[in-house]
Amino acid sequence: MYASSRNRMTVLVVLLAFALAAFLFHQTGQLQPFEDLALGLLQPVLGGAATVGDSAQSITGDLADVSKMRAQLAQLQARVDAMTLDNVRLTELENENKLLREQLGYKQANSDYELMGAVVVQRNPDLARVIGVDPSNLVHFVIVDQGSEEGVKPGMPVITPQGLVGRVTSTGAHWAKVLLILDPSSSVNAVVQSTRATGVAQGDVNGNLIIKYVPQGEAIKTGDKILTSGLGSNFPKRLVIGQVTEVRKRDIDLFQEASIQPSVDFARLEFVLIMKKFTPSDITTEPTPTPTPRPTPTKAPSQ
């Protein structure tokens, strides 16, 4: 053990002496060639370490930039989404304002009618303000947001500035059911505008509109406008129903009929006017339509 201690002491003395000698040689510049050689050998190692450190710092900076760009992109996308939603709302408001202006203009131009605006809140498929649909495809109606508390009663006509929609059939406190003129159970006394020929406008099971019971002797052709006649006092006269698209008649029938393109676009019905009061037509003052004379067949000269 004593020998081991002496060996450690000897090593320590030698190291101290070596360190002291190295310090003295460094101070006098005698170790300069050896220091240059050592630095030259270590330069690639030190340069590589510095490059690794710079690369690590660069990668850390790039990751921070990517995170910052992602946050900015998320903010920009949120702004785009908000602007898109605002644009949709603005477009809807413009469309509603246009429809309401049309209703206001119609009311002002027809001051003899007592009209009240209403919004369609339930209807058949493919219409905008749907909260439910009728389970039967054979019934054509809409529900509007005005009812008995607002003075709406069954039988009141329902229109738009474009023409006739239908009539109220039942009411609740703040709603009313409107039977459309497209329904087979609906019937409207009608007149051909150009010839004053009369008939009955009625829907069919396919949702089409036709005018029936037009006497064979009356003239009716494609393009004719069909209006309400006012007879029967259920509707005021001269409301537009639609336009003739096809005429069907056979010589063996007493009457002819025609298909009508409704003036109202029922697929886009959103706002309507309920006619609370109008002056019924006086049947006795209505002109009697003059039948169009049918051509008399000429006889062939006798041989």
Disulfide bonds with the S-S distance in Angstrom:
none
